[in-house]
Amino acid sequence: MIGSNGGGLSYVAGPGGVIHRTRTASLDEPELDRVADDLRQFLELLERSLNRFVANGEPGCL
């Protein structure tokens, strides 16, 4: 696991570095959505989301 959004959703790195996000807070039988092809792309998405939030309060896609 890479981390959490603080609201119960977790981010995990799969085989080959693909980053997924859980759909629910439960990790018992998680449903995952692919959010990035690798850690670099995930960090770029995170940066854009943070910049958007600072600029206008919108949380972005992550």
CHARMM-style PDB file with segment names, atoms N, HN, CA, C and O in Angstrom:
ATOM      1  N   MET     1       0.846  -1.173   0.000  1.00  0.00      PROA
ATOM      2  CA  MET     1       0.000   0.000   0.000  1.00  0.00      PROA
ATOM      3  C   MET     1       0.893   1.237   0.000  1.00  0.00      PROA
ATOM      4  O   MET     1       1.908   1.282   0.694  1.00  0.00      PROA
ATOM      5  N   ILE     2       0.508   2.227  -0.777  1.00  0.00      PROA
ATOM      6  HN  ILE     2      -0.317   2.191  -1.341  1.00  0.00      PROA
ATOM      7  CA  ILE     2       1.226   3.496  -0.811  1.00  0.00      PROA
ATOM      8  C   ILE     2       0.709   4.405   0.285  1.00  0.00      PROA
ATOM      9  O   ILE     2       1.490   4.997   1.029  1.00  0.00      PROA
ATOM     10  N   GLY     3      -0.607   4.517   0.385  1.00  0.00      PROA
ATOM     11  HN  GLY     3      -1.242   4.037  -0.220  1.00  0.00      PROA
ATOM     12  CA  GLY     3      -1.154   5.422   1.379  1.00  0.00      PROA
ATOM     13  C   GLY     3      -2.660   5.525   1.285  1.00  0.00      PROA
ATOM     14  O   GLY     3      -3.318   4.731   0.612  1.00  0.00      PROA
ATOM     15  N   SER     4      -3.188   6.511   1.969  1.00  0.00      PROA
ATOM     16  HN  SER     4      -2.653   7.156   2.516  1.00  0.00      PROA
ATOM     17  CA  SER     4      -4.623   6.724   2.071  1.00  0.00      PROA
ATOM     18  C   SER     4      -4.935   8.186   1.793  1.00  0.00      PROA
ATOM     19  O   SER     4      -4.071   9.051   1.933  1.00  0.00      PROA
ATOM     20  N   ASN     5      -6.168   8.455   1.400  1.00  0.00      PROA
ATOM     21  HN  ASN     5      -6.870   7.752   1.287  1.00  0.00      PROA
ATOM     22  CA  ASN     5      -6.573   9.840   1.176  1.00  0.00      PROA
ATOM     23  C   ASN     5      -7.087  10.492   2.458  1.00  0.00      PROA
ATOM     24  O   ASN     5      -7.505  11.650   2.436  1.00  0.00      PROA
ATOM     25  N   GLY     6      -7.060   9.770   3.562  1.00  0.00      PROA
ATOM     26  HN  GLY     6      -6.721   8.830   3.580  1.00  0.00      PROA
ATOM     27  CA  GLY     6      -7.548  10.304   4.826  1.00  0.00      PROA
ATOM     28  C   GLY     6      -9.041  10.139   5.004  1.00  0.00      PROA
ATOM     29  O   GLY     6      -9.570  10.378   6.089  1.00  0.00      PROA
ATOM     30  N   GLY     7      -9.720   9.736   3.957  1.00  0.00      PROA
ATOM     31  HN  GLY     7      -9.291   9.542   3.075  1.00  0.00      PROA
ATOM     32  CA  GLY     7     -11.164   9.540   4.007  1.00  0.00      PROA
ATOM     33  C   GLY     7     -11.545   8.079   3.891  1.00  0.00      PROA
ATOM     34  O   GLY     7     -12.720   7.757   3.721  1.00  0.00      PROA
ATOM     35  N   GLY     8     -10.571   7.195   3.981  1.00  0.00      PROA
ATOM     36  HN  GLY     8      -9.616   7.457   4.119  1.00  0.00      PROA
ATOM     37  CA  GLY     8     -10.860   5.767   3.947  1.00  0.00      PROA
ATOM     38  C   GLY     8     -10.449   5.051   2.682  1.00  0.00      PROA
ATOM     39  O   GLY     8     -10.393   3.821   2.667  1.00  0.00      PROA
ATOM     40  N   LEU     9     -10.159   5.779   1.620  1.00  0.00      PROA
ATOM     41  HN  LEU     9     -10.205   6.778   1.632  1.00  0.00      PROA
ATOM     42  CA  LEU     9      -9.728   5.134   0.387  1.00  0.00      PROA
ATOM     43  C   LEU     9      -8.218   4.953   0.411  1.00  0.00      PROA
ATOM     44  O   LEU     9      -7.484   5.833   0.862  1.00  0.00      PROA
ATOM     45  N   SER    10      -7.761   3.808  -0.077  1.00  0.00      PROA
ATOM     46  HN  SER    10      -8.357   3.093  -0.443  1.00  0.00      PROA
ATOM     47  CA  SER    10      -6.333   3.502  -0.082  1.00  0.00      PROA
ATOM     48  C   SER    10      -5.812   3.427  -1.506  1.00  0.00      PROA
ATOM     49  O   SER    10      -6.552   3.128  -2.443  1.00  0.00      PROA
ATOM     50  N   TYR    11      -4.537   3.703  -1.647  1.00  0.00      PROA
ATOM     51  HN  TYR    11      -3.936   3.946  -0.886  1.00  0.00      PROA
ATOM     52  CA  TYR    11      -3.835   3.608  -2.919  1.00  0.00      PROA
ATOM     53  C   TYR    11      -2.812   2.495  -2.802  1.00  0.00      PROA
ATOM     54  O   TYR    11      -2.065   2.429  -1.825  1.00  0.00      PROA
ATOM     55  N   VAL    12      -2.778   1.628  -3.791  1.00  0.00      PROA
ATOM     56  HN  VAL    12      -3.384   1.682  -4.584  1.00  0.00      PROA
ATOM     57  CA  VAL    12      -1.871   0.483  -3.766  1.00  0.00      PROA
ATOM     58  C   VAL    12      -1.112   0.392  -5.080  1.00  0.00      PROA
ATOM     59  O   VAL    12      -1.617   0.770  -6.137  1.00  0.00      PROA
ATOM     60  N   ALA    13       0.106  -0.115  -4.992  1.00  0.00      PROA
ATOM     61  HN  ALA    13       0.517  -0.422  -4.133  1.00  0.00      PROA
ATOM     62  CA  ALA    13       0.924  -0.356  -6.187  1.00  0.00      PROA
ATOM     63  C   ALA    13       0.840  -1.837  -6.511  1.00  0.00      PROA
ATOM     64  O   ALA    13       1.129  -2.687  -5.668  1.00  0.00      PROA
ATOM     65  N   GLY    14       0.446  -2.133  -7.728  1.00  0.00      PROA
ATOM     66  HN  GLY    14       0.212  -1.443  -8.412  1.00  0.00      PROA
ATOM     67  CA  GLY    14       0.338  -3.518  -8.159  1.00  0.00      PROA
ATOM     68  C   GLY    14       1.600  -3.970  -8.872  1.00  0.00      PROA
ATOM     69  O   GLY    14       2.567  -3.217  -8.983  1.00  0.00      PROA
ATOM     70  N   PRO    15       1.583  -5.198  -9.350  1.00  0.00      PROA
ATOM     71  CA  PRO    15       2.719  -5.705 -10.110  1.00  0.00      PROA
ATOM     72  C   PRO    15       3.018  -4.789 -11.309  1.00  0.00      PROA
ATOM     73  O   PRO    15       2.101  -4.350 -12.003  1.00  0.00      PROA
ATOM     74  N   GLY    16       4.257  -4.517 -11.535  1.00  0.00      PROA
ATOM     75  HN  GLY    16       5.001  -4.874 -10.971  1.00  0.00      PROA
ATOM     76  CA  GLY    16       4.637  -3.657 -12.647  1.00  0.00      PROA
ATOM     77  C   GLY    16       4.524  -2.177 -12.332  1.00  0.00      PROA
ATOM     78  O   GLY    16       4.797  -1.341 -13.193  1.00  0.00      PROA
ATOM     79  N   GLY    17       4.121  -1.834 -11.100  1.00  0.00      PROA
ATOM     80  HN  GLY    17       3.899  -2.513 -10.400  1.00  0.00      PROA
ATOM     81  CA  GLY    17       4.075  -0.436 -10.690  1.00  0.00      PROA
ATOM     82  C   GLY    17       2.769   0.285 -10.931  1.00  0.00      PROA
ATOM     83  O   GLY    17       2.674   1.475 -10.632  1.00  0.00      PROA
ATOM     84  N   VAL    18       1.755  -0.383 -11.461  1.00  0.00      PROA
ATOM     85  HN  VAL    18       1.832  -1.350 -11.705  1.00  0.00      PROA
ATOM     86  CA  VAL    18       0.456   0.252 -11.697  1.00  0.00      PROA
ATOM     87  C   VAL    18      -0.147   0.659 -10.352  1.00  0.00      PROA
ATOM     88  O   VAL    18      -0.102  -0.111  -9.393  1.00  0.00      PROA
ATOM     89  N   ILE    19      -0.711   1.870 -10.281  1.00  0.00      PROA
ATOM     90  HN  ILE    19      -0.748   2.495 -11.060  1.00  0.00      PROA
ATOM     91  CA  ILE    19      -1.306   2.377  -9.046  1.00  0.00      PROA
ATOM     92  C   ILE    19      -2.825   2.262  -9.143  1.00  0.00      PROA
ATOM     93  O   ILE    19      -3.438   2.689 -10.121  1.00  0.00      PROA
ATOM     94  N   HSD    20      -3.418   1.670  -8.098  1.00  0.00      PROA
ATOM     95  HN  HSD    20      -2.920   1.322  -7.304  1.00  0.00      PROA
ATOM     96  CA  HSD    20      -4.863   1.506  -8.008  1.00  0.00      PROA
ATOM     97  C   HSD    20      -5.389   2.199  -6.758  1.00  0.00      PROA
ATOM     98  O   HSD    20      -4.651   2.400  -5.794  1.00  0.00      PROA
ATOM     99  N   ARG    21      -6.678   2.567  -6.781  1.00  0.00      PROA
ATOM    100  HN  ARG    21      -7.278   2.404  -7.564  1.00  0.00      PROA
ATOM    101  CA  ARG    21      -7.362   3.148  -5.627  1.00  0.00      PROA
ATOM    102  C   ARG    21      -8.537   2.254  -5.280  1.00  0.00      PROA
ATOM    103  O   ARG    21      -9.251   1.787  -6.168  1.00  0.00      PROA
ATOM    104  N   THR    22      -8.740   2.016  -3.988  1.00  0.00      PROA
ATOM    105  HN  THR    22      -8.160   2.396  -3.267  1.00  0.00      PROA
ATOM    106  CA  THR    22      -9.902   1.238  -3.574  1.00  0.00      PROA
ATOM    107  C   THR    22     -11.167   2.059  -3.775  1.00  0.00      PROA
ATOM    108  O   THR    22     -11.124   3.289  -3.720  1.00  0.00      PROA
ATOM    109  N   ARG    23     -12.287   1.394  -4.006  1.00  0.00      PROA
ATOM    110  HN  ARG    23     -12.322   0.396  -4.051  1.00  0.00      PROA
ATOM    111  CA  ARG    23     -13.577   2.070  -4.145  1.00  0.00      PROA
ATOM    112  C   ARG    23     -14.251   2.286  -2.804  1.00  0.00      PROA
ATOM    113  O   ARG    23     -15.067   3.194  -2.646  1.00  0.00      PROA
ATOM    114  N   THR    24     -13.906   1.441  -1.837  1.00  0.00      PROA
ATOM    115  HN  THR    24     -13.243   0.703  -1.965  1.00  0.00      PROA
ATOM    116  CA  THR    24     -14.492   1.535  -0.493  1.00  0.00      PROA
ATOM    117  C   THR    24     -13.365   1.506   0.536  1.00  0.00      PROA
ATOM    118  O   THR    24     -12.209   1.245   0.201  1.00  0.00      PROA
ATOM    119  N   ALA    25     -13.715   1.776   1.786  1.00  0.00      PROA
ATOM    120  HN  ALA    25     -14.653   1.989   2.059  1.00  0.00      PROA
ATOM    121  CA  ALA    25     -12.716   1.789   2.851  1.00  0.00      PROA
ATOM    122  C   ALA    25     -12.295   0.384   3.265  1.00  0.00      PROA
ATOM    123  O   ALA    25     -11.254   0.228   3.903  1.00  0.00      PROA
ATOM    124  N   SER    26     -13.063  -0.633   2.926  1.00  0.00      PROA
ATOM    125  HN  SER    26     -13.909  -0.506   2.408  1.00  0.00      PROA
ATOM    126  CA  SER    26     -12.764  -2.000   3.342  1.00  0.00      PROA
ATOM    127  C   SER    26     -11.685  -2.613   2.466  1.00  0.00      PROA
ATOM    128  O   SER    26     -11.736  -2.523   1.239  1.00  0.00      PROA
ATOM    129  N   LEU    27     -10.705  -3.240   3.112  1.00  0.00      PROA
ATOM    130  HN  LEU    27     -10.663  -3.313   4.108  1.00  0.00      PROA
ATOM    131  CA  LEU    27      -9.666  -3.952   2.375  1.00  0.00      PROA
ATOM    132  C   LEU    27      -9.899  -5.458   2.386  1.00  0.00      PROA
ATOM    133  O   LEU    27      -9.077  -6.216   1.872  1.00  0.00      PROA
ATOM    134  N   ASP    28     -11.028  -5.901   2.974  1.00  0.00      PROA
ATOM    135  HN  ASP    28     -11.697  -5.285   3.392  1.00  0.00      PROA
ATOM    136  CA  ASP    28     -11.330  -7.330   3.027  1.00  0.00      PROA
ATOM    137  C   ASP    28     -11.479  -7.916   1.630  1.00  0.00      PROA
ATOM    138  O   ASP    28     -10.847  -8.925   1.313  1.00  0.00      PROA
ATOM    139  N   GLU    29     -12.292  -7.307   0.802  1.00  0.00      PROA
ATOM    140  HN  GLU    29     -12.805  -6.487   1.059  1.00  0.00      PROA
ATOM    141  CA  GLU    29     -12.470  -7.692  -0.605  1.00  0.00      PROA
ATOM    142  C   GLU    29     -12.512  -6.410  -1.426  1.00  0.00      PROA
ATOM    143  O   GLU    29     -13.571  -6.018  -1.916  1.00  0.00      PROA
ATOM    144  N   PRO    30     -11.361  -5.758  -1.577  1.00  0.00      PROA
ATOM    145  CA  PRO    30     -11.363  -4.439  -2.215  1.00  0.00      PROA
ATOM    146  C   PRO    30     -11.690  -4.481  -3.704  1.00  0.00      PROA
ATOM    147  O   PRO    30     -11.268  -5.383  -4.428  1.00  0.00      PROA
ATOM    148  N   GLU    31     -12.441  -3.495  -4.133  1.00  0.00      PROA
ATOM    149  HN  GLU    31     -12.784  -2.762  -3.545  1.00  0.00      PROA
ATOM    150  CA  GLU    31     -12.648  -3.250  -5.558  1.00  0.00      PROA
ATOM    151  C   GLU    31     -11.699  -2.117  -5.912  1.00  0.00      PROA
ATOM    152  O   GLU    31     -11.683  -1.083  -5.245  1.00  0.00      PROA
ATOM    153  N   LEU    32     -10.910  -2.309  -6.958  1.00  0.00      PROA
ATOM    154  HN  LEU    32     -10.923  -3.149  -7.501  1.00  0.00      PROA
ATOM    155  CA  LEU    32      -9.863  -1.354  -7.292  1.00  0.00      PROA
ATOM    156  C   LEU    32     -10.108  -0.682  -8.635  1.00  0.00      PROA
ATOM    157  O   LEU    32     -10.601  -1.304  -9.576  1.00  0.00      PROA
ATOM    158  N   ASP    33      -9.758   0.592  -8.708  1.00  0.00      PROA
ATOM    159  HN  ASP    33      -9.357   1.098  -7.944  1.00  0.00      PROA
ATOM    160  CA  ASP    33      -9.771   1.348  -9.954  1.00  0.00      PROA
ATOM    161  C   ASP    33      -8.333   1.754 -10.267  1.00  0.00      PROA
ATOM    162  O   ASP    33      -7.603   2.221  -9.393  1.00  0.00      PROA
ATOM    163  N   ARG    34      -7.942   1.569 -11.513  1.00  0.00      PROA
ATOM    164  HN  ARG    34      -8.535   1.190 -12.223  1.00  0.00      PROA
ATOM    165  CA  ARG    34      -6.606   1.985 -11.947  1.00  0.00      PROA
ATOM    166  C   ARG    34      -6.589   3.508 -12.042  1.00  0.00      PROA
ATOM    167  O   ARG    34      -7.450   4.100 -12.694  1.00  0.00      PROA
ATOM    168  N   VAL    35      -5.606   4.149 -11.391  1.00  0.00      PROA
ATOM    169  HN  VAL    35      -4.906   3.669 -10.862  1.00  0.00      PROA
ATOM    170  CA  VAL    35      -5.515   5.605 -11.442  1.00  0.00      PROA
ATOM    171  C   VAL    35      -4.258   6.098 -12.151  1.00  0.00      PROA
ATOM    172  O   VAL    35      -4.213   7.240 -12.609  1.00  0.00      PROA
ATOM    173  N   ALA    36      -3.232   5.241 -12.245  1.00  0.00      PROA
ATOM    174  HN  ALA    36      -3.269   4.313 -11.873  1.00  0.00      PROA
ATOM    175  CA  ALA    36      -1.994   5.655 -12.917  1.00  0.00      PROA
ATOM    176  C   ALA    36      -1.215   4.429 -13.373  1.00  0.00      PROA
ATOM    177  O   ALA    36      -1.313   3.352 -12.786  1.00  0.00      PROA
ATOM    178  N   ASP    37      -0.444   4.621 -14.428  1.00  0.00      PROA
ATOM    179  HN  ASP    37      -0.364   5.496 -14.904  1.00  0.00      PROA
ATOM    180  CA  ASP    37       0.361   3.522 -14.967  1.00  0.00      PROA
ATOM    181  C   ASP    37       1.597   3.229 -14.128  1.00  0.00      PROA
ATOM    182  O   ASP    37       2.115   2.112 -14.143  1.00  0.00      PROA
ATOM    183  N   ASP    38       2.073   4.247 -13.387  1.00  0.00      PROA
ATOM    184  HN  ASP    38       1.653   5.154 -13.374  1.00  0.00      PROA
ATOM    185  CA  ASP    38       3.259   4.065 -12.556  1.00  0.00      PROA
ATOM    186  C   ASP    38       3.311   5.171 -11.500  1.00  0.00      PROA
ATOM    187  O   ASP    38       2.466   6.067 -11.485  1.00  0.00      PROA
ATOM    188  N   LEU    39       4.301   5.099 -10.629  1.00  0.00      PROA
ATOM    189  HN  LEU    39       4.987   4.372 -10.642  1.00  0.00      PROA
ATOM    190  CA  LEU    39       4.402   6.061  -9.533  1.00  0.00      PROA
ATOM    191  C   LEU    39       4.620   7.477 -10.050  1.00  0.00      PROA
ATOM    192  O   LEU    39       4.067   8.428  -9.498  1.00  0.00      PROA
ATOM    193  N   ARG    40       5.412   7.626 -11.091  1.00  0.00      PROA
ATOM    194  HN  ARG    40       5.862   6.854 -11.540  1.00  0.00      PROA
ATOM    195  CA  ARG    40       5.654   8.967 -11.644  1.00  0.00      PROA
ATOM    196  C   ARG    40       4.344   9.615 -12.100  1.00  0.00      PROA
ATOM    197  O   ARG    40       4.089  10.777 -11.784  1.00  0.00      PROA
ATOM    198  N   GLN    41       3.524   8.883 -12.829  1.00  0.00      PROA
ATOM    199  HN  GLN    41       3.731   7.939 -13.086  1.00  0.00      PROA
ATOM    200  CA  GLN    41       2.251   9.422 -13.296  1.00  0.00      PROA
ATOM    201  C   GLN    41       1.330   9.728 -12.108  1.00  0.00      PROA
ATOM    202  O   GLN    41       0.632  10.743 -12.113  1.00  0.00      PROA
ATOM    203  N   PHE    42       1.324   8.863 -11.102  1.00  0.00      PROA
ATOM    204  HN  PHE    42       1.890   8.039 -11.098  1.00  0.00      PROA
ATOM    205  CA  PHE    42       0.510   9.105  -9.913  1.00  0.00      PROA
ATOM    206  C   PHE    42       0.926  10.405  -9.219  1.00  0.00      PROA
ATOM    207  O   PHE    42       0.076  11.206  -8.829  1.00  0.00      PROA
ATOM    208  N   LEU    43       2.227  10.606  -9.071  1.00  0.00      PROA
ATOM    209  HN  LEU    43       2.917   9.955  -9.388  1.00  0.00      PROA
ATOM    210  CA  LEU    43       2.706  11.827  -8.422  1.00  0.00      PROA
ATOM    211  C   LEU    43       2.393  13.072  -9.246  1.00  0.00      PROA
ATOM    212  O   LEU    43       2.132  14.134  -8.682  1.00  0.00      PROA
ATOM    213  N   GLU    44       2.415  12.955 -10.572  1.00  0.00      PROA
ATOM    214  HN  GLU    44       2.627  12.092 -11.030  1.00  0.00      PROA
ATOM    215  CA  GLU    44       2.036  14.078 -11.430  1.00  0.00      PROA
ATOM    216  C   GLU    44       0.550  14.399 -11.259  1.00  0.00      PROA
ATOM    217  O   GLU    44       0.172  15.569 -11.202  1.00  0.00      PROA
ATOM    218  N   LEU    45      -0.291  13.369 -11.177  1.00  0.00      PROA
ATOM    219  HN  LEU    45       0.016  12.418 -11.224  1.00  0.00      PROA
ATOM    220  CA  LEU    45      -1.723  13.584 -10.930  1.00  0.00      PROA
ATOM    221  C   LEU    45      -1.953  14.226  -9.568  1.00  0.00      PROA
ATOM    222  O   LEU    45      -2.789  15.118  -9.430  1.00  0.00      PROA
ATOM    223  N   LEU    46      -1.222  13.778  -8.582  1.00  0.00      PROA
ATOM    224  HN  LEU    46      -0.543  13.053  -8.695  1.00  0.00      PROA
ATOM    225  CA  LEU    46      -1.332  14.334  -7.243  1.00  0.00      PROA
ATOM    226  C   LEU    46      -0.934  15.805  -7.240  1.00  0.00      PROA
ATOM    227  O   LEU    46      -1.600  16.633  -6.620  1.00  0.00      PROA
ATOM    228  N   GLU    47       0.149  16.124  -7.931  1.00  0.00      PROA
ATOM    229  HN  GLU    47       0.690  15.450  -8.435  1.00  0.00      PROA
ATOM    230  CA  GLU    47       0.590  17.515  -8.013  1.00  0.00      PROA
ATOM    231  C   GLU    47      -0.471  18.397  -8.668  1.00  0.00      PROA
ATOM    232  O   GLU    47      -0.756  19.492  -8.183  1.00  0.00      PROA
ATOM    233  N   ARG    48      -1.053  17.926  -9.764  1.00  0.00      PROA
ATOM    234  HN  ARG    48      -0.822  17.037 -10.159  1.00  0.00      PROA
ATOM    235  CA  ARG    48      -2.105  18.697 -10.445  1.00  0.00      PROA
ATOM    236  C   ARG    48      -3.317  18.885  -9.541  1.00  0.00      PROA
ATOM    237  O   ARG    48      -3.907  19.965  -9.503  1.00  0.00      PROA
ATOM    238  N   SER    49      -3.688  17.833  -8.814  1.00  0.00      PROA
ATOM    239  HN  SER    49      -3.209  16.956  -8.845  1.00  0.00      PROA
ATOM    240  CA  SER    49      -4.831  17.926  -7.902  1.00  0.00      PROA
ATOM    241  C   SER    49      -4.565  18.938  -6.787  1.00  0.00      PROA
ATOM    242  O   SER    49      -5.443  19.726  -6.436  1.00  0.00      PROA
ATOM    243  N   LEU    50      -3.363  18.912  -6.239  1.00  0.00      PROA
ATOM    244  HN  LEU    50      -2.650  18.272  -6.524  1.00  0.00      PROA
ATOM    245  CA  LEU    50      -3.010  19.865  -5.181  1.00  0.00      PROA
ATOM    246  C   LEU    50      -2.995  21.296  -5.708  1.00  0.00      PROA
ATOM    247  O   LEU    50      -3.497  22.206  -5.046  1.00  0.00      PROA
ATOM    248  N   ASN    51      -2.427  21.501  -6.887  1.00  0.00      PROA
ATOM    249  HN  ASN    51      -2.019  20.762  -7.424  1.00  0.00      PROA
ATOM    250  CA  ASN    51      -2.409  22.845  -7.482  1.00  0.00      PROA
ATOM    251  C   ASN    51      -3.817  23.348  -7.742  1.00  0.00      PROA
ATOM    252  O   ASN    51      -4.106  24.521  -7.506  1.00  0.00      PROA
ATOM    253  N   ARG    52      -4.702  22.477  -8.228  1.00  0.00      PROA
ATOM    254  HN  ARG    52      -4.468  21.524  -8.420  1.00  0.00      PROA
ATOM    255  CA  ARG    52      -6.090  22.849  -8.487  1.00  0.00      PROA
ATOM    256  C   ARG    52      -6.783  23.239  -7.179  1.00  0.00      PROA
ATOM    257  O   ARG    52      -7.522  24.222  -7.127  1.00  0.00      PROA
ATOM    258  N   PHE    53      -6.537  22.464  -6.133  1.00  0.00      PROA
ATOM    259  HN  PHE    53      -5.936  21.666  -6.175  1.00  0.00      PROA
ATOM    260  CA  PHE    53      -7.159  22.748  -4.846  1.00  0.00      PROA
ATOM    261  C   PHE    53      -6.680  24.088  -4.288  1.00  0.00      PROA
ATOM    262  O   PHE    53      -7.483  24.867  -3.774  1.00  0.00      PROA
ATOM    263  N   VAL    54      -5.393  24.357  -4.386  1.00  0.00      PROA
ATOM    264  HN  VAL    54      -4.741  23.725  -4.804  1.00  0.00      PROA
ATOM    265  CA  VAL    54      -4.851  25.624  -3.900  1.00  0.00      PROA
ATOM    266  C   VAL    54      -5.419  26.796  -4.703  1.00  0.00      PROA
ATOM    267  O   VAL    54      -5.727  27.846  -4.140  1.00  0.00      PROA
ATOM    268  N   ALA    55      -5.557  26.615  -6.015  1.00  0.00      PROA
ATOM    269  HN  ALA    55      -5.306  25.762  -6.473  1.00  0.00      PROA
ATOM    270  CA  ALA    55      -6.014  27.696  -6.891  1.00  0.00      PROA
ATOM    271  C   ALA    55      -7.490  28.024  -6.710  1.00  0.00      PROA
ATOM    272  O   ALA    55      -7.869  29.194  -6.668  1.00  0.00      PROA
ATOM    273  N   ASN    56      -8.338  26.973  -6.599  1.00  0.00      PROA
ATOM    274  HN  ASN    56      -8.031  26.022  -6.633  1.00  0.00      PROA
ATOM    275  CA  ASN    56      -9.774  27.277  -6.582  1.00  0.00      PROA
ATOM    276  C   ASN    56     -10.610  26.390  -5.664  1.00  0.00      PROA
ATOM    277  O   ASN    56     -11.839  26.441  -5.712  1.00  0.00      PROA
ATOM    278  N   GLY    57      -9.966  25.583  -4.832  1.00  0.00      PROA
ATOM    279  HN  GLY    57      -8.967  25.541  -4.793  1.00  0.00      PROA
ATOM    280  CA  GLY    57     -10.700  24.774  -3.862  1.00  0.00      PROA
ATOM    281  C   GLY    57     -11.288  23.488  -4.400  1.00  0.00      PROA
ATOM    282  O   GLY    57     -11.916  22.747  -3.644  1.00  0.00      PROA
ATOM    283  N   GLU    58     -11.109  23.193  -5.683  1.00  0.00      PROA
ATOM    284  HN  GLU    58     -10.599  23.796  -6.297  1.00  0.00      PROA
ATOM    285  CA  GLU    58     -11.611  21.946  -6.254  1.00  0.00      PROA
ATOM    286  C   GLU    58     -10.639  20.817  -5.936  1.00  0.00      PROA
ATOM    287  O   GLU    58      -9.430  20.995  -6.083  1.00  0.00      PROA
ATOM    288  N   PRO    59     -11.142  19.648  -5.500  1.00  0.00      PROA
ATOM    289  CA  PRO    59     -10.254  18.577  -5.053  1.00  0.00      PROA
ATOM    290  C   PRO    59      -9.517  17.813  -6.156  1.00  0.00      PROA
ATOM    291  O   PRO    59      -8.534  17.137  -5.855  1.00  0.00      PROA
ATOM    292  N   GLY    60      -9.932  17.887  -7.373  1.00  0.00      PROA
ATOM    293  HN  GLY    60     -10.731  18.436  -7.618  1.00  0.00      PROA
ATOM    294  CA  GLY    60      -9.265  17.136  -8.435  1.00  0.00      PROA
ATOM    295  C   GLY    60      -9.755  15.704  -8.495  1.00  0.00      PROA
ATOM    296  O   GLY    60     -10.757  15.349  -7.874  1.00  0.00      PROA
ATOM    297  N   CYS    61      -9.041  14.886  -9.247  1.00  0.00      PROA
ATOM    298  HN  CYS    61      -8.227  15.174  -9.752  1.00  0.00      PROA
ATOM    299  CA  CYS    61      -9.519  13.528  -9.531  1.00  0.00      PROA
ATOM    300  C   CYS    61      -9.061  12.481  -8.534  1.00  0.00      PROA
ATOM    301  O   CYS    61      -9.598  11.373  -8.537  1.00  0.00      PROA
ATOM    302  N   LEU    62      -8.102  12.777  -7.691  1.00  0.00      PROA
ATOM    303  HN  LEU    62      -7.665  13.677  -7.688  1.00  0.00      PROA
ATOM    304  CA  LEU    62      -7.615  11.767  -6.759  1.00  0.00      PROA
ATOM    305  C   LEU    62      -8.356  11.883  -5.462  1.00  0.00      PROA
ATOM    306  OT1 LEU    62      -8.097  11.118  -4.533  1.00  0.00      PROA
TER     307      LEU     62
END
